[in-house]
Amino acid sequence: MAVAASSIATSSHSSSKGETRAGDSRRAASPAFHREREGDHLNPPGRAQRIQLFSGFSPDEVSRVAAHAHSLRRARGEFVYVPGERADCVYILKQGRVKLSVLSESGKEIAIDIIEPGEILGEFALVDESPRSNMAQALDDALLWVFDKRDFSRLLSTQPKLAMSYIRLVGARRRRMEKKLSDITSKDVAARVCELLHEIAVSDADSEAPALDYLVPLTHQDVASLIGASRQTTTTVLNDLERRDIIELGRGWIRVKCLKDLQTYGG
């Protein structure tokens, strides 16, 4: 596992030139944190709710928090952090999407969650001094706010509104994980595949793509890991969806052609 981690570490450290201060109030009031995302009305019933850290905050309140951070940019495919790194900061995702994964003993990557704008990642740094145990990779060109963990801890202790929002976000994430475990026992693979593709397809708030052009930047193995199914069974479902002209499969991506047909197929 150490060899596998070291082979991807270069990407995690190669973009220091992408770091800037994040205190500009005009940029802090980004609509990515405040606006309703296009396509949310298409969400299927029962979708686990995602909580944004700055939900209900005014632009000035966001600016005061952002003043304690610097900005970090990662291009699609680059790593934010990898296993074994020192966990001395936490991140808030401002733009793009980030995939969280762990490495198995054999070095196989297992995707565990997708982080969307307004959510926090790397928060285990607040718990203890242990190094990173998972890795975070940008699925799109991503912009993050980076907080020293001591600074962020002080913000949580001095700003009750931020602390309560953080608690709600962590609680919503746990509820999402519990739903995933429940779905494994109560829904077939086809339903889980379709629900995941739908959620990720409509999650990109800043996409300028046409309404029927929904891109999911995941591999077959990523989809299988995220829904708790085997790669073989997942690929069978994806191939059938492509034969029905509901999706298009590419190398490392899946394009959803029709959300309505996807929902119908998943039941």
N, C-alpha and C positions, 0 to 999 in steps of 0.2 A: 504493500500500500504506500510505503514511503517513496518508492521509485515512481509510482503513478502520480503522486502528489507533486513531486519535484519537477516532473515533466511538463506540468501546466503552470508552474509558479511564475515563469517568465512573463506570461501575459498579465498576471496580477500586478506586477511591479513596473511594467514597461511604459506606462502612460502617465507619469508624474506631471508631464506638461499639461495634462488635462485638469489640473487642480487650480481653482480660483476661490476667492472669498465669496460667501453666499449671503452677505448682509444687505444687498441692494433691495430696498423695499418694493420697487416696481417689479422685480423679478420674483420676489418672495410671494407676491400675491398671484402666483400662477394659477390660471384657470384649471390646471390639471388637478388641483386640490379642491376646487370649489364647484365646478360645473357638473351638471348631470351628463353622463357620458352617452353619446349617441348609441342606440342599440340596446340600452338598458330595458326598454319596454318589451324587448323580445326575450327577456330572461325567463326560463321555464320555472314553473312552481317548484318550491323546495330548494332552490339554489341557496347554498350557505352564504350568508351576508358577509361582505367585507367591510371593515371599518377603516376609514382613513384617519390618520393621527390628528390632522388639523381640521377635521369635520367640526363645523360650528365656530371656528376661529375667524376673527376679522383679519384683514390684510395686515394691520398694525401688529396684532398679536403674533401672526406668523413671522413677521419681520423681526420681532424681538427675539424669537427663538432662533431664527436663521442667522442672526448676528453672531452666534456662538459656533458656527460651522464654516467649513469651506466646501466648495463645490468640486466634484470629481466626475469626469466624463469617462465612459467606457463604450467603445465601439461594439457592435454586435459580435458575439463570440468571445470577447475578452472577459477575463475573470476579475471580479471585484476582490475576492479573497479565496484562498485555497486551504485545505486541511494542513494543520501544523503551524500556520502563521500565528503570530502574537495577536491576541484579541484585545486591542487597546482602544477600539472605537466602535461606534454604532453608526448605522446608515439609515437615512430616510430617502426612499426612492421618489424622485420628483418627476422624471419622465422615463418612458420605456417600460420594459418588463425584465425581470431577473429570475432565473431558474436556480432553485436551491437543490443541491444533490449531496449525497454521501458516497464514499467509496467502500465497496465490499472488501473482504480480506484478499480476494483475488485481484483487486484493482478495478473491478467493474463499477461503472457509474450508475447510481440509482437515484433518479429524480424523486424529490419528496414534496415540492411545492413550487408554485409560481407566485412571485411577489409583484404586485401591481402598484401604480403611482399612489403615493400617500401612505404607503405601508412602511414599516420598519424592518430592517434585517441586521443580523449580527448582534442581536440583543443579548445573547448569552454572555457577552463581554461584561454585562452589568452584574452577573451572578458571581463569578470567581475569576481567577487568573489563568484558567486553563486555555491552551491554544485552540484555534479554530478546529472544530471536528467535522464541519461540512464545507462545501464550496458554493460560491455564488457566481453565476455566469450571466452576462447580458444577453437577452434574447433579441433585443433591439438596441439601437444606439441609445444609451442610458445616461441620465444625469442624476447624480445622487448628492445629498448633503451629508457630510461626514462630521461627526461630533466626537471629540475625545470623551471616553466613557466617564471620566470624572466630571467633566462639564455637564454631560447629559444627566448624570445622577443628581447634580446640584439643581439643574432645571426642574427635575421631577420633584425634588424636595421643597422647592420654593414656589412652584407654580401648580397649584392644586388642579386647575383645569387641564393642564397638560398631563399630569399624573393620572387623572381619571380617564382621559382619552387613551392613554397608554394601556391602562388596565382593560378598557373595553376592547382595544385592538387585540391584545394578547388573548382575551377571552373568546373573541370571535374566531381567532386562529385555531384555538383548541376545539371549538365547536365544529369548525370545518374539518379538522382531523377526525373527530368522532363521527361526523357524517360519512367521511370516506370509509371508515371501518364498517359502519352500518351498511353502506351501499354494497360492500364486497359480499355480504351475506344475503342481501335482499334484492339486488338487481343483477341482471345478466351482464356479460361483458359488452354487448352491443349498446345497451342503455348507458353504461358508464362511459364508453368511448364517446358517444354522441353528446352526453352532458358536458364532458371535459372540453371537447372541441368547440362546443357552443360557447361555454364560458370564456375560453381564451380568445376565441375569434372576435368577440364583441368587447374585449377588455382594453383594447388599445385606444385610449382617449384621444391621442394626438394624431391618429392616422388620417391621412388625406386621401386614402384609397376610395374607390367607388363603393357604394353601399353594398353591392353584392360581391365584393372582392375581399374576403376575410382570410387573412393569412395567419396560420398557426405555426410558429417556428420551432417545431418539435420533431424529433425522430420517432420511429415506431417504438423503440425501446423506452424513450421518455414517456410516451403515452401509456405504455404498459406499466411502467413503474408508478406513475401518478395515479392509476386506477387500481393497482394491486392485482394485475393479471399477467399471464405469461405473454412473452413477445409473440409467440406463434399464434395464439388465439387472437391477440390484438391485431396482428397483421392480416389475419383472415377477415376480420370485420372491416378493416380499412380497405382491403382489396375489393370487398363486396360493395362498400360505399362508392368506390371509384367506378366500378362497373355500372352502378346505377346513376352515374354522373352527378352525384351529390357532392363529392370532393375530388380534388386532383392531388396526386401524390408526387412529391419531388424529393430531391436529396436533402434531407434535413428540414423539410417543411411540408405542410399540408394546407391546401387552399380549399376553403369551404365555399362551394358555389351557391348553395341555397340553404339558408338557416331553417326555413320552414320544413323542407324535405328532411333535413337532418333531425329535427325534432320528431317528425312523423316516424322516421326509421327507428329512432330510439324508444318509441312508445310513450 
